[in-house]
Amino acid sequence: MIRTIQVDGFKSIVSQTLELGRVNCFIGANGVGKSNILEAVGVLGAAANGKVDDEALLRRGVRPGVPRLYKTSFDSASVPPHIGLSAHSEQDANYRVSLLNPLENPDPAWTFKTERLAVEFDEIVADGVRNRRNLTPTAGLAALKLVEVPTSSPAADLMQRLQTFAIYSPNTPTLRAMVGDPQSRNPVGLAGGGLAEGFADFRKMVLDHDDDLLDSVFDLIDWVADIQTTTSAGALLSPSVARTKDVLKFTDRFMRKSRNTLTAYDASEGALYVLFCAILCLSPQAPNFFAIDNLDQALNPRLVGRLTSKLCGWLQHGSQHRQLLFTAHNPAVLDGLDLTDPEVRLFAIERNSDGHTVVRRIELNAELQRLHTSYPLSRLWLMGSLGAVPNV
């Protein structure tokens, strides 16, 4: 797994180091830089794939923009000439890059100033000035060099994780298949497109191998007797409703058998978000390193707590080394996090007196443990005991 991410000079982040686990939750007031952290990893992923431009960033769920919006800019310090990003894996593989793009005359693609890929002390790509006669500076060397690296190498594993990283931001119309997903991929698109197809593959997988997994998902949707994917939903949808070839069909266990089926268009949106998260965690087609921005949206507080309590087990079942980063605003999310598990990590994101984004890991020290015996983490957050609250 990726254990360390370093970000320098990106948006509101002057310089921060993140020590990651399997499940990584970021909380904080609006506008403190939670999404900036996810997007910094997205830029690093684009660099690992060899090119940083709007197309590469959009593919990873990063909002495209001009250099003046990407580079750190504070009254208390000068604008840095480059953005520095790096990742270090538990197998001692390290990828580091610094990216340039002039503020006044920006280019479509960012330039690689320096780049390094190494495993311990064995350098695969070294820092320094490249021979520009042989390679354009907007193309990453490490991505090209990977063809010479064995797939079993820790360096290849690290780069593959970064290259496939994406930020998922599901929305209800896309999950309902009312609109298309601008960034489609397997098992689901970045906005939730292809949910019916993704669930069909997921259901087949679990029915072939582990029925209990399907039950663990259905446990979070108490009104559901069954969920299937169908291509014959004509009788369940109005002719004026847009539809895809495959449609989710829910069976409501409380309704009469002659009228107990409905599609994603009419089903609870909470059920759709639960399916979306489960598929990403459990599907073999999902990336092994990904993020969900606002995981708690559209979910009842108790439901989102139950969902987060399942994430670590789902991820580990999906892949031994799968990792999730997610942002949340609902305090109930915290009650599903087992902070005694070192692979489950909670981070408070705040701005210091200079406005810089600061990342602080929240651990169950003696004082917090004492408070936690009387109050759940959700209550401690609301009380201000964890920080990460707005100054309003």
GUDOMAR-550229 format. One record per residue (C-alpha): x, y, z. Coordinates in steps of 0.25 Angstrom, whole numbers, padded with zeros to 4 digits, always signed. Example, Ala and Ser with C-alpha at 12.3 -4.5 7.8 and 13.67 -1.06 7.14 Angstrom:
+0049-0018+0031 +0055-0004+0029 
This chain:
+0000+0000+0000 +0004+0015-0001 +0008+0019+0012 +0013+0034+0010 +0008+0045+0001 +0016+0058+0001 +0010+0071-0005 +0017+0084-0007 +0012+0097-0013 -0002+0092-0018 -0014+0101-0016 -0015+0104-0001 -0005+0093+0003 +0009+0099+0005 +0015+0087+0010 +0009+0075+0017 +0012+0060+0019 +0001+0049+0020 +0003+0036+0026 -0008+0027+0021 -0015+0014+0025 -0025+0006+0018 -0037+0015+0021 -0034+0030+0022 -0045+0039+0026 -0043+0054+0024 -0052+0064+0032 -0052+0079+0034 -0059+0092+0031 -0063+0096+0017 -0052+0102+0009 -0040+0097+0018 -0034+0088+0006 -0040+0074+0008 -0043+0073-0007 -0029+0079-0010 -0022+0068-0003 -0030+0058-0012 -0027+0066-0025 -0012+0067-0021 -0012+0052-0022 -0019+0052-0035 -0009+0061-0041 +0002+0052-0036 -0005+0040-0042 -0006+0048-0056 +0009+0050-0055 +0012+0036-0052 +0004+0033-0065 +0014+0042-0073 +0006+0055-0075 -0001+0066-0067 -0012+0073-0075 -0027+0076-0074 -0030+0063-0081 -0022+0055-0071 -0027+0062-0059 -0042+0061-0063 -0040+0046-0065 -0036+0045-0050 -0047+0054-0045 -0038+0066-0043 -0044+0080-0046 -0036+0086-0058 -0031+0100-0056 -0020+0110-0060 -0006+0110-0052 -0010+0122-0044 -0021+0113-0038 -0012+0101-0035 +0000+0108-0029 +0000+0112-0015 -0002+0127-0014 -0002+0134+0000 +0002+0148+0004 +0012+0142+0014 +0020+0136+0004 +0024+0136-0011 +0018+0127-0021 +0027+0115-0023 +0032+0112-0037 +0028+0098-0036 +0018+0088-0030 +0025+0076-0023 +0018+0063-0020 +0023+0049-0016 +0018+0036-0011 +0025+0025-0003 +0020+0010-0002 +0022+0000+0009 +0031-0007+0000 +0041+0005+0000 +0037+0009-0014 +0037+0024-0016 +0032+0033-0027 +0035+0048-0027 +0032+0059-0037 +0033+0074-0038 +0024+0081-0048 +0025+0094-0055 +0016+0103-0063 +0018+0118-0064 +0007+0127-0058 +0007+0138-0069 +0008+0129-0081 +0003+0115-0077 +0004+0103-0086 -0006+0092-0089 +0002+0082-0082 +0011+0084-0070 +0026+0082-0071 +0034+0072-0063 +0045+0079-0055 +0050+0067-0048 +0046+0053-0046 +0051+0041-0038 +0046+0027-0037 +0054+0017-0028 +0053+0005-0019 +0061+0007-0007 +0074+0012-0013 +0072+0006-0026 +0069+0018-0036 +0060+0014-0048 +0059+0029-0052 +0068+0039-0046 +0066+0054-0042 +0072+0064-0051 +0072+0071-0064 +0067+0063-0076 +0073+0062-0090 +0062+0071-0097 +0067+0067-0111 +0062+0053-0108 +0050+0055-0100 +0039+0066-0099 +0039+0072-0085 +0024+0070-0084 +0025+0055-0084 +0029+0047-0072 +0041+0038-0072 +0037+0029-0061 +0024+0025-0069 +0033+0021-0081 +0043+0014-0073 +0033+0005-0067 +0033-0004-0079 +0047-0009-0074 +0042-0011-0060 +0037-0025-0056 +0022-0025-0052 +0026-0031-0039 +0035-0019-0035 +0030-0010-0024 +0033+0001-0033 +0023-0004-0044 +0012-0007-0033 +0014+0008-0027 +0013+0014-0041 +0001+0005-0045 -0006+0010-0032 -0004+0024-0035 -0007+0023-0050 -0021+0017-0047 -0024+0026-0036 -0037+0034-0037 -0046+0043-0029 -0061+0038-0030 -0072+0049-0027 -0085+0041-0029 -0098+0049-0032 -0112+0045-0031 -0116+0047-0046 -0104+0039-0051 -0107+0028-0041 -0121+0027-0046 -0116+0027-0060 -0124+0039-0064 -0111+0046-0069 -0098+0040-0075 -0085+0040-0067 -0075+0049-0073 -0064+0040-0068 -0068+0025-0070 -0060+0014-0066 -0061+0000-0060 -0067-0004-0050 -0074+0010-0049 -0072+0024-0055 -0066+0035-0046 -0080+0041-0044 -0087+0028-0043 -0090+0024-0057 -0091+0009-0061 -0097+0006-0047 -0106-0005-0052 -0095-0012-0061 -0085-0011-0049 -0095-0017-0040 -0098-0028-0049 -0083-0032-0050 -0082-0031-0035 -0095-0039-0032 -0089-0050-0041 -0076-0050-0034 -0082-0051-0020 -0092-0062-0024 -0081-0070-0030 -0072-0069-0018 -0078-0062-0005 -0093-0060-0003 -0090-0054+0011 -0084-0042+0003 -0097-0039-0003 -0104-0040+0010 -0094-0030+0016 -0098-0020+0006 -0113-0023+0006 -0112-0022+0022 -0111-0007+0019 -0124-0006+0011 -0134-0011+0020 -0146-0010+0011 -0140-0018+0000 -0143-0033-0002 -0134-0034-0015 -0127-0025-0025 -0124-0030-0039 -0121-0024-0053 -0130-0025-0064 -0132-0021-0079 -0147-0022-0078 -0151-0010-0070 -0162-0004-0079 -0173-0007-0070 -0166+0000-0058 -0162+0013-0065 -0170+0024-0071 -0167+0026-0086 -0162+0040-0084 -0151+0035-0074 -0137+0033-0080 -0132+0019-0078 -0119+0011-0081 -0119-0003-0087 -0117-0009-0073 -0126-0004-0062 -0126-0007-0047 -0138-0014-0042 -0141-0014-0027 -0151-0023-0020 -0158-0016-0008 -0161-0027+0003 -0172-0019+0009 -0180-0017-0003 -0190-0026-0010 -0184-0036-0020 -0191-0031-0032 -0186-0016-0029 -0173-0018-0021 -0162-0015-0032 -0156-0002-0036 -0144+0003-0043 -0133+0012-0039 -0141+0024-0044 -0151+0022-0033 -0143+0015-0022 -0137+0022-0010 -0124+0030-0014 -0118+0025-0001 -0118+0010-0007 -0111+0015-0019 -0100+0021-0011 -0098+0009-0003 -0097+0000-0015 -0087+0010-0022 -0078+0009-0010 -0079-0006-0008 -0076-0008-0023 -0064+0001-0022 -0059-0006-0010 -0061-0020-0014 -0060-0021-0029 -0048-0027-0035 -0049-0017-0046 -0048-0005-0036 -0035+0003-0034 -0026-0001-0023 -0024+0013-0019 -0036+0023-0020 -0044+0034-0013 -0058+0038-0011 -0061+0052-0009 -0073+0054+0001 -0076+0040+0004 -0087+0043+0013 -0096+0051+0004 -0111+0046+0003 -0109+0036+0014 -0116+0036+0027 -0107+0038+0039 -0109+0024+0045 -0107+0018+0031 -0094+0025+0028 -0089+0021+0041 -0092+0006+0038 -0086+0008+0024 -0073+0013+0029 -0072+0002+0039 -0072-0008+0027 -0062-0001+0018 -0049-0007+0024 -0054-0021+0023 -0060-0019+0009 -0047-0012+0004 -0038-0024+0010 -0048-0034+0003 -0047-0027-0010 -0032-0027-0010 -0022-0029+0001 -0015-0015-0002 -0027-0007-0006 -0028+0007+0000 -0038+0018+0001 -0038+0033+0004 -0051+0040+0006 -0056+0053+0011 -0068+0055+0020 -0076+0066+0027 -0086+0057+0035 -0082+0054+0049 -0088+0041+0049 -0078+0036+0039 -0068+0036+0051 -0076+0026+0059 -0073+0015+0048 -0058+0017+0049 -0050+0008+0058 -0038+0016+0062 -0032+0005+0070 -0029-0001+0056 -0016+0005+0051 -0021+0003+0037 -0033+0012+0040 -0029+0027+0041 -0036+0040+0043 -0030+0053+0039 -0034+0067+0043 -0032+0077+0032 -0031+0092+0037 -0025+0105+0032 -0014+0111+0041 -0013+0126+0044 -0007+0129+0031 -0018+0121+0023 -0009+0109+0020 -0016+0096+0020 -0011+0087+0031 -0013+0072+0033 -0014+0066+0047 -0016+0051+0049 -0026+0049+0061 -0022+0037+0070 -0028+0032+0082 -0018+0037+0092 -0021+0036+0107 -0029+0049+0108 -0037+0046+0096 -0039+0032+0100 -0045+0037+0114 -0055+0046+0107 -0058+0035+0097 -0063+0026+0109 -0074+0036+0111 -0077+0042+0097 -0077+0036+0083 -0067+0042+0073 -0078+0049+0066 -0082+0056+0079 -0067+0060+0081 -0066+0066+0068 -0078+0074+0070 -0073+0079+0084 -0060+0083+0077 -0051+0073+0084 -0046+0068+0071 -0044+0082+0064 -0047+0082+0049 -0059+0091+0052 -0062+0105+0045 -0060+0118+0053 -0074+0123+0052 
